[in-house]
């Protein structure tokens, strides 16, 4: 496996939280334009087109069961020209990728594990002489929430060739990032939620032989913690939860998930807390206007602090052109992003709560410094204590040094994120 890529947590934007399955070419390019102008200098670089890009009629968060999908002569899904007009004449995502690359950014797509059911039903050929989609399909393996695909029978002749042909196509388009869904937790198989391990290996092999560096992201979660070694061997990032949305309950739950995974965070292999649902969301379901994130300002800082001290990938979920000043300032806090990129040994050191209300402390190490995150899970202000030696204390959210005896007042559902450095002399 090529571990020369994703040596720091990947950073970018994904279309799902704001456009569901309906994103189009103009929207991808507009968000790429914004990222290039306002976010690239902070390390954000991926523009990821999420699910259903091969479906002409996709229009929101509700999937259309058995909707016709656009497909080439080798059973490979291709972009719907109704939504991505530059894909005409067999160009696929190539022109969009070229545009995004011209901005100094990288392009990603979402795929579902397996092979299209419509190709199986019609016995469409794959790119392997004499073999059709029906010959390699595992019709007992399918996603319970999306009707597009069957799993692949990994032992069938042609299974490897099919996946190789997919990534040959994606490489020809200039794809830099692939989010593969229905694979880190295969919900159809309750006895073995990681039953697609052999398909993961085929995908890994296909990426390694396609001639292009492609980051592999596995969804949905929760990926099984006991499979951490296999995940790290085969993917750059994988989801540790189901879809994460903007509610305190989901954010609170993530503390336990990060604790379970904290020992397995390393360069090139990133447990993923999922996208950041901030700013303007769900435009496709709200007459193009959308809604604002339900997180309070304190909760947004808590989320960003946890993601960064844990070192989760950072994928923004909002329509970027509608970001408010506060949210933009959180996403571009250079101190916090430096911690995300350069810290190590992030771990929970204290959890002191009563009925889910209290304090959680995370710490990590940096070059010539250490970081401490004091999280208040209570509904009222708390004074939270921490160890302070002969060190200066820089408040990373308030952008100032603070004089403290080892206690900080923290807002409800909020955080104090501190950088501690030895004093000179």
Buried (B, 14 or more C-beta within 10 A) or exposed (E): BEEEBBEBBBBBBBBBBBBBBBBBBEBBBBBBBBBBEBBBEBBBBBBBBBBBBBBBEBBBBEBBEEBEBBBBEBBBBBBBBEBBEBBEEEBBBBBBBBBBBEBEBBBBBBBBBBBBBBBBEEEBBBBBEEBBBBBBBBEEBBBEEBBBBBBBBBEBEBBBBBBBBBBBBBBBBBBBBBBBBBBBBBEBBEEEBBBBBBBBBBBBBBBEEBEBBBBBBBBBBBBBBEBBEBBBBBBBBBBBBBBBBBEBEBBBBBBEBBBEBBEBBBBBBBBBBBBBBBBBBBBBBEEEEBEBBEBBEBBBBBBBBBBBBBBBBBBBBBBBEBBEEEBBEBBBBEBBBBBBBBBEEBBBEBBEBEEEBBBBBBBBBBEEBBBBBBBBBBEEEBEBBBEBEEBBBBBBBEEEEEEBEEBBEBBBBBBBBBBBEEEEE
